[in-house]
């Protein structure tokens, strides 16, 4: 294997963006592997879209570097980077058919007509819209329009596909359906996906790795399982999933609600146990959420599978809460 081939597909080095005195992204170091699905996750203002726009070339960087296959692209205009881009608003041409929209990037690159037709057919098959090529965007559902935008962005085989909140305009049920389709498409094409979202469930269900961002900086990077099971900071523990926070021996710990056992008062067992009173119960179908008031502590949330029969406990009941020694994860200071 050559030295270049062994490098990560995309490398960000000390990447910083300032708007006057405001720093939108600061000192970002990140290696993005070829073919991975990487998600930039964070609240509004965390810097995730700014970072994506710098990678795309739509924002000039203040300092730092971006390397593709070992070569700097920091000063290269967007069209020269040859990256695909998918936005929340689809940005389809309303007067063009689905086929014409998908073919557009190949038309502007002056590819032979036979190649364009073949590639458009492949893309329509990939996004499961084979019989929709003659339709206009207004004749499609939101999910179908998003798949056309995805096909257009992939048709010229870009090395990297950038996706900025692409499912934000869809309702929850449709969003889940398109998530599954997007994961399947990623597996089939093998292109590097860099995906921006503030939705935790999207990030957990779709990503090979997640980059949690806060205030223009990277908070933590890891697989969904690593970040959920072993968050390093209180922000990471609270933003990706839900956590209770406990202080033990002067160190803050995160304790996930589903790792707590709840039992009637006097029946709890375990190395760590507290007692309290159920303040509220919320039913989510498969999950029962108990909010338990514990004297001298913040209210503790406990999540229980509904089929386990926990519904027998009522609001106002006194209960014991217990958890294992490994369930509470020690955190670094934010």
Buried (B, 14 or more C-beta within 10 A) or exposed (E): EEEEEEBBBBBBBEBBBBEEEEBBBBBBEBBBBBBBBBBBBBEEEBBBBBBBBBBBBEBEBBEBBBBBBBEEBBEBEBEEBBBBBBBBBBEBEEEBBBBBBBBBBBEEEEBEEEEBEEBBBBBBEBBBBEEBBEBBBEEBEBBBBBBBBBBBBBBBEBBBBBBBBBBBBBEEEBBBEBBEBBBEBBEEBEBBBBBBBBBBEBBBEBBBBBBBBBBBBBBBBBEBEBBBBBBBBBBBBBBBBBBBBBEEEEEBBBBBBBBBBBBEEEEBEBEBEBBBBBBEBEEEEEBBBBBBEBEEBEEBBBBBEBEEEBEEBEEEBEBBBBBEEEBBBEBEEE
